[in-house]
Amino acid sequence: MSGTKVRADPVAHWDEIEPPVRAALARRVVVLGAESTGTTTLAQDLAAALRERGGAHGLTRWVPEYGRELTVAKLAIARARHGDGVTVYDLDWTDEDFELVCRRQNRAEEHAARLGGPVLVCDTDVLATTVWQERYRGRSTEPVLAAARSLSPRALYLLTCHEDVPFADDGLRDGEQLRPWMTDRFREVLAAGHTPWHELRGSRQERLEAALGLVDRMLARGWELADPLG
């Protein structure tokens, strides 16, 4: 194994890189947006399109949203206790719930980064959790904000706009009327950060093509790794 060759072209030598180093090198692309705006669809489509390229990209993974999994679990518990008439609107959310989301989302992301390819596609992340906590609890607490500040570096954020996607109520969503506010809030949070971000509009295929173009430009810049010391 040649460290010089790996630094020059990590993708070409991805199979020679140990899992902890893969996790450090993986370019993390995060898809986020309001409810029912196509975030999960785009994350899955983007990961699948990259896998089709083969080689190191054949290992591309996507990280599901743990918050949705938690919502399903909380709803099942509430219905077991109070009957099938309970809906998502009856659920109580605590700050501890959002701290749990942070831990589980980060854990899943780090695991996938160790085993995946040069690009890791994340369906939301802890930065998004700060916005969801703000929506449900009226503010973001320091533990959640601290988790967002300590995230592994992001290469790119993709924001899914609500305007081109009809609202679909699957029984776990909060309401169509909240989507404009959520989209605006995500714009504000992303604009205040330092990570490149782009808002995606259009059809499912148009969004995927735009996302792939952005990822390709990101990859074309390379990793710019420094020469070893000494």
Stockholm file with secondary structure:
# STOCKHOLM 1.0

chainA/1-230         MSGTKVRADPVAHWDEIEPPVRAALARRVVVLGAESTGTTTLAQDLAAALRERGGAHGLTRWVPEYGRELTVAKLAIARARHGDGVTVYDLDWTDEDFELVCRRQNRAEEHAARLGGPVLVCDTDVLATTVWQERYRGRSTEPVLAAARSLSPRALYLLTCHEDVPFADDGLRDGEQLRPWMTDRFREVLAAGHTPWHELRGSRQERLEAALGLVDRMLARGWELADPLG
#=GR chainA/1-230 SS CCHHHHHHCTGGGGGGSCHHHHHHHCEEEEEEESTTSSHHHHHHHHHHHHHTTCGGGGGCEEECCHHHHHHHHHHHHHHHHHCTTCCGGGCCCCHHHHHHHHHHHHHHHHHHHHHSCSEEEEESCHHHHHHHHHHHHSSCCHHHHHHHHTCCCCSEEEEECSTTSCCCCCSSCCCGGGHHHHHHHHHHHHHTSSSCEEEECSCHHHHHHHHHHHHHHHHHTCCCCCCCCC
#=GC SS_cons         CCHHHHHHCTGGGGGGSCHHHHHHHCEEEEEEESTTSSHHHHHHHHHHHHHTTCGGGGGCEEECCHHHHHHHHHHHHHHHHHCTTCCGGGCCCCHHHHHHHHHHHHHHHHHHHHHSCSEEEEESCHHHHHHHHHHHHSSCCHHHHHHHHTCCCCSEEEEECSTTSCCCCCSSCCCGGGHHHHHHHHHHHHHTSSSCEEEECSCHHHHHHHHHHHHHHHHHTCCCCCCCCC
//
